[in-house]
Amino acid sequence: MGVSLLLMALTGVFWFLGMRNADEVIGILEKLMAAVLLVLTLSFGGMHQAVCIGLLLVALSLPKASSFASTRTTSRGDVRGDANSDELFLKF
């Protein structure tokens, strides 16, 4: 458990250093190292079950896609107003 906490702390340090680094390439490398450390820690550190249960609860609490279908409105634009239309193809 102590090794997992140490690796999580290193993950946070690498992520923080990647956010503050002015050089974009080195910042991305540090964020990538943080992501790899996070995956290794969660995979082999024994904390993966708690994280999986938490992510499952978050996924189950998300709204269903059918609830957003009623909020979309489909409006047909005028043929003369094709410049303002959101449609992809022209009407003939």
VEXDREN-2710 file (C-alpha; in Angstrom, 1 decimal):
% VEXDREN-2710
k/r/px/py/pz
1/MET/0.0/0.0/0.0
2/GLY/2.9/2.4/0.7
3/VAL/4.4/1.8/-2.7
4/SER/1.1/2.6/-4.3
5/LEU/0.8/5.8/-2.4
6/LEU/4.4/6.7/-3.4
7/LEU/3.6/6.1/-7.1
8/MET/0.4/8.1/-6.9
9/ALA/2.4/11.0/-5.3
10/LEU/5.0/10.7/-8.1
11/THR/2.1/10.7/-10.6
12/GLY/0.8/14.0/-9.1
13/VAL/4.3/15.5/-9.1
14/PHE/4.9/14.6/-12.8
15/TRP/1.5/15.9/-13.8
16/PHE/2.0/19.2/-11.9
17/LEU/5.5/19.6/-13.5
18/GLY/4.0/18.9/-16.9
19/MET/1.4/21.6/-16.4
20/ARG/3.9/24.2/-15.3
21/ASN/6.7/23.5/-17.8
22/ALA/7.0/26.2/-20.5
23/ASP/8.4/23.8/-23.0
24/GLU/5.5/22.0/-24.6
25/VAL/7.4/18.9/-25.6
26/ILE/8.9/18.3/-22.1
27/GLY/5.5/19.1/-20.6
28/ILE/3.8/16.5/-22.7
29/LEU/6.5/14.0/-21.9
30/GLU/6.0/14.6/-18.1
31/LYS/2.2/14.2/-18.5
32/LEU/2.8/11.0/-20.4
33/MET/5.1/9.7/-17.7
34/ALA/2.4/10.6/-15.1
35/ALA/-0.2/8.7/-17.1
36/VAL/2.0/5.6/-17.4
37/LEU/2.7/5.7/-13.6
38/LEU/-1.0/6.1/-13.0
39/VAL/-1.9/3.1/-15.1
40/LEU/0.8/1.0/-13.5
41/THR/-0.2/2.0/-10.0
42/LEU/-3.9/1.2/-10.6
43/SER/-3.1/-2.0/-12.4
44/PHE/-0.7/-3.6/-10.0
45/GLY/-1.1/-1.6/-6.8
46/GLY/-4.3/-3.2/-5.7
47/MET/-6.4/0.0/-5.9
48/HIS/-7.9/-0.9/-9.2
49/GLN/-11.0/-2.4/-7.8
50/ALA/-12.0/0.7/-5.9
51/VAL/-11.3/2.9/-9.0
52/CYS/-13.4/0.5/-11.2
53/ILE/-16.3/0.6/-8.8
54/GLY/-16.1/4.4/-8.7
55/LEU/-16.0/4.6/-12.5
56/LEU/-18.9/2.2/-12.8
57/LEU/-21.0/4.3/-10.5
58/VAL/-20.2/7.4/-12.4
59/ALA/-21.1/5.7/-15.7
60/LEU/-24.4/4.5/-14.3
61/SER/-25.3/7.9/-13.1
62/LEU/-24.9/9.5/-16.5
63/PRO/-28.2/10.4/-18.3
64/LYS/-29.4/8.2/-21.1
65/ALA/-29.0/9.4/-24.7
66/SER/-32.8/9.1/-25.3
67/SER/-33.3/12.0/-22.9
68/PHE/-31.5/14.3/-25.1
69/ALA/-33.4/13.3/-28.3
70/SER/-36.4/15.3/-27.3
71/THR/-34.4/18.5/-26.9
72/ARG/-33.1/18.5/-30.5
73/THR/-35.2/20.4/-33.0
74/THR/-35.0/19.7/-36.7
75/SER/-35.9/22.9/-38.6
76/ARG/-35.8/23.1/-42.4
77/GLY/-34.2/26.3/-43.7
78/ASP/-35.5/28.3/-46.6
79/VAL/-33.9/27.6/-50.0
80/ARG/-32.8/31.2/-50.3
81/GLY/-31.2/31.1/-46.8
82/ASP/-28.7/28.4/-47.6
83/ALA/-25.8/30.5/-46.3
84/ASN/-27.4/30.5/-42.8
85/SER/-28.5/26.9/-43.0
86/ASP/-26.8/24.2/-40.8
87/GLU/-27.4/21.6/-43.4
88/LEU/-24.5/20.0/-45.3
89/PHE/-26.1/19.6/-48.8
90/LEU/-27.9/22.1/-51.0
91/LYS/-31.5/21.7/-51.8
92/PHE/-32.6/21.2/-55.4
END
